[in-house]
Amino acid sequence: MNQLNDQHLVTGVDHIAFPTFDPAGTVKFYRDVLGFPVVHSICAAGWGPGDHPDFIHFFFDIGNGDRIAFFYYFGLPRPDTSAGSGDVYARFPEGTPDWFVRSRHLALHVESEEHLLEYRRRLDASEWPVEMQIQHETIESIYTHDPNGYFFEITRALRPVTPQEDLDADLTIDALVHIAQTPGHTLDDLLVRRAELIVERAPEWTATQEAR
């Protein structure tokens, strides 16, 4: 008999995610004004179907191990959301790609592969079976849509995020804020600017290490 049946295995919100058309403003609000540090970022090129743009997925620590995350899609024009009610990203015009709609989602955290697979078992036995199971860099997740049509994720950590990855995330977001001010910017521009920042900041890092 499965010992996990009916047990509450979720340990809280891993992250809630939204698309953004203003990455610089988003970083200023969450990191610079509210003081939520950048803790992870994923730069994705050539991901998904042929019409899927390059993107960056970046995360802010909002306390207690919880995070708020954003997707910024390179070269994607901002849709007209002047009509209707609700927040600016709740109104998707006809023809909005599914991957953009799904970037708005809730992710809950579990502690182990066993617990993740238990929720997969429960969902697969329901009216809302798992639609995808994917490993991304440091996490493994299952996805489905709830009865309201909201995209829903349960995730587990594959390994701890290292301090070096936190530093890389901070560099990446600083690079994004810089290049987002230039029309027509691309993921390649972000990667070049990040490399420049590494060169610029290397002497400071070296001095810090030598002073220890």
C-alpha positions as CSV (number, residue, x, y, z in Angstrom):
1,M,0.0,0.0,0.0
2,N,1.3,3.5,-0.8
3,Q,2.3,5.1,2.5
4,L,1.9,8.6,0.9
5,N,-1.8,8.3,0.1
6,D,-3.8,11.3,1.4
7,Q,-0.7,12.9,3.1
8,H,-0.2,16.6,2.7
9,L,3.3,16.7,1.1
10,V,3.5,20.3,-0.3
11,T,5.8,22.6,1.8
12,G,4.7,25.9,0.4
13,V,4.9,28.2,-2.6
14,D,8.1,27.6,-4.7
15,H,7.4,30.5,-7.0
16,I,4.6,32.4,-8.7
17,A,5.5,33.5,-12.2
18,F,4.4,36.3,-14.6
19,P,5.5,37.7,-18.0
20,T,7.0,41.2,-18.1
21,F,7.5,43.7,-20.8
22,D,9.5,46.0,-18.6
23,P,12.4,44.0,-17.1
24,A,14.3,47.1,-16.0
25,G,11.3,48.5,-14.1
26,T,10.6,45.0,-12.7
27,V,14.1,44.7,-11.3
28,K,14.0,48.3,-9.9
29,F,10.7,47.6,-8.1
30,Y,11.4,44.2,-6.6
31,R,15.2,44.4,-6.1
32,D,16.0,48.0,-5.7
33,V,12.9,49.4,-4.0
34,L,11.6,46.4,-2.0
35,G,15.0,44.8,-1.4
36,F,14.2,41.3,-2.7
37,P,17.5,39.9,-3.9
38,V,17.9,38.1,-7.3
39,V,18.5,34.5,-6.5
40,H,18.3,32.6,-9.8
41,S,18.1,33.3,-13.6
42,I,17.7,31.1,-16.6
43,C,18.8,32.3,-20.1
44,A,17.1,30.2,-22.7
45,A,17.9,30.2,-26.4
46,G,16.3,28.0,-29.0
47,W,13.8,26.7,-26.5
48,G,10.4,25.2,-27.4
49,P,8.7,25.2,-30.8
50,G,10.1,27.0,-33.8
51,D,8.2,30.3,-33.1
52,H,9.3,30.5,-29.4
53,P,11.5,33.5,-28.8
54,D,14.7,33.5,-26.7
55,F,13.9,34.5,-23.1
56,I,15.2,35.0,-19.6
57,H,13.4,33.6,-16.5
58,F,14.5,35.4,-13.3
59,F,13.6,35.0,-9.7
60,F,13.5,37.2,-6.6
61,D,13.6,35.9,-3.0
62,I,10.4,37.1,-1.2
63,G,11.3,35.4,2.1
64,N,10.8,32.0,3.8
65,G,12.2,30.2,0.7
66,D,9.5,31.6,-1.5
67,R,10.1,33.4,-4.8
68,I,8.4,35.6,-7.4
69,A,9.6,35.0,-10.9
70,F,9.3,36.8,-14.3
71,F,9.6,35.8,-18.0
72,Y,11.0,38.4,-20.4
73,Y,10.8,37.4,-24.1
74,F,13.2,39.0,-26.4
75,G,11.7,40.8,-29.4
76,L,8.1,40.1,-28.4
77,P,5.9,43.2,-29.0
78,R,3.7,44.4,-26.1
79,P,0.1,43.6,-26.8
80,D,-2.7,46.2,-26.6
81,T,-4.3,45.7,-23.2
82,S,-6.1,49.0,-23.1
83,A,-9.5,47.5,-23.0
84,G,-11.2,45.2,-20.4
85,S,-10.7,44.9,-16.7
86,G,-8.3,43.2,-14.4
87,D,-4.5,43.6,-14.3
88,V,-2.6,44.3,-17.4
89,Y,-1.5,40.7,-18.0
90,A,-4.8,39.1,-17.4
91,R,-6.2,40.2,-20.7
92,F,-4.7,38.3,-23.6
93,P,-5.7,39.2,-27.1
94,E,-6.8,36.6,-29.6
95,G,-3.8,34.7,-31.0
96,T,-1.6,35.1,-27.9
97,P,0.8,32.1,-28.0
98,D,0.1,29.4,-25.4
99,W,3.7,29.6,-24.0
100,F,3.1,33.2,-23.1
101,V,-0.2,32.5,-21.4
102,R,1.4,29.6,-19.4
103,S,4.2,31.9,-18.2
104,R,1.6,33.1,-15.6
105,H,1.5,30.3,-13.2
106,L,1.7,29.1,-9.5
107,A,4.4,26.6,-8.5
108,L,4.3,24.6,-5.2
109,H,7.3,23.0,-3.7
110,V,7.8,19.4,-2.5
111,E,10.8,17.9,-0.8
112,S,11.6,14.8,-2.8
113,E,11.2,12.9,-6.1
114,E,8.9,10.4,-4.2
115,H,6.6,13.2,-3.2
116,L,6.6,14.7,-6.7
117,L,5.6,11.3,-8.2
118,E,2.9,10.9,-5.6
119,Y,1.3,14.1,-6.8
120,R,1.8,12.9,-10.4
121,R,-0.1,9.7,-9.4
122,R,-3.0,11.7,-7.9
123,L,-3.3,14.1,-10.9
124,D,-3.1,11.3,-13.4
125,A,-5.9,9.5,-11.7
126,S,-8.1,12.6,-11.8
127,E,-9.8,14.7,-14.5
128,W,-6.6,16.9,-14.7
129,P,-3.7,14.5,-15.6
130,V,-0.2,15.8,-15.8
131,E,0.5,17.5,-19.1
132,M,4.3,17.8,-18.8
133,Q,7.1,16.6,-16.6
134,I,10.3,18.5,-17.2
135,Q,13.8,19.0,-15.6
136,H,15.1,22.5,-15.8
137,E,18.6,23.1,-14.6
138,T,18.1,22.9,-10.8
139,I,14.5,21.7,-10.6
140,E,12.1,19.0,-11.8
141,S,8.4,19.9,-12.3
142,I,5.1,18.5,-13.3
143,Y,2.4,20.7,-14.9
144,T,-1.3,20.7,-15.5
145,H,-4.2,23.1,-15.8
146,D,-6.7,23.5,-12.9
147,P,-10.5,23.5,-13.5
148,N,-10.3,27.3,-13.9
149,G,-7.7,27.1,-16.7
150,Y,-4.8,28.3,-14.6
151,F,-1.5,26.7,-15.3
152,F,-0.3,24.8,-12.2
153,E,3.1,23.4,-11.3
154,I,4.5,21.2,-8.6
155,T,8.3,21.2,-8.3
156,R,11.3,19.8,-6.4
157,A,14.9,20.8,-6.2
158,L,17.3,18.6,-8.0
159,R,20.2,20.1,-6.1
160,P,20.9,23.3,-4.0
161,V,21.6,26.5,-5.9
162,T,25.2,27.5,-5.3
163,P,26.5,30.9,-4.2
164,Q,28.3,31.1,-7.6
165,E,24.9,30.7,-9.3
166,D,23.4,33.4,-7.1
167,L,26.3,35.7,-8.2
168,D,25.7,34.7,-11.9
169,A,22.0,35.6,-11.5
170,D,22.8,39.0,-10.1
171,L,25.2,39.7,-13.0
172,T,22.7,38.5,-15.6
173,I,19.9,40.8,-14.2
174,D,22.3,43.8,-14.1
175,A,23.1,43.0,-17.8
176,L,19.4,42.7,-18.6
177,V,18.6,46.1,-17.0
178,H,21.4,47.7,-19.1
179,I,20.6,46.2,-22.5
180,A,16.8,46.5,-22.1
181,Q,17.2,50.3,-22.7
182,T,18.4,49.6,-26.3
183,P,15.8,49.0,-29.0
184,G,16.0,45.6,-30.7
185,H,18.1,44.0,-28.0
186,T,18.5,40.2,-28.0
187,L,19.7,37.4,-25.7
188,D,23.1,37.6,-27.4
189,D,23.3,41.2,-26.3
190,L,22.6,40.2,-22.7
191,L,25.3,37.5,-22.8
192,V,27.9,39.9,-24.2
193,R,27.0,42.5,-21.5
194,R,27.2,39.9,-18.8
195,A,30.7,38.9,-20.0
196,E,31.7,42.6,-19.9
197,L,30.4,42.9,-16.3
198,I,32.5,39.9,-15.3
199,V,35.6,41.5,-16.6
200,E,34.7,44.9,-15.0
201,R,34.0,43.3,-11.6
202,A,36.8,40.7,-11.5
203,P,39.4,43.0,-9.8
204,E,36.9,43.8,-7.0
205,W,36.2,40.1,-6.5
206,T,39.9,39.3,-6.5
207,A,40.6,42.0,-3.9
208,T,37.8,40.7,-1.7
209,Q,39.1,37.2,-1.8
210,E,42.7,38.3,-1.0
211,A,41.5,40.4,2.0
212,R,39.9,37.3,3.6
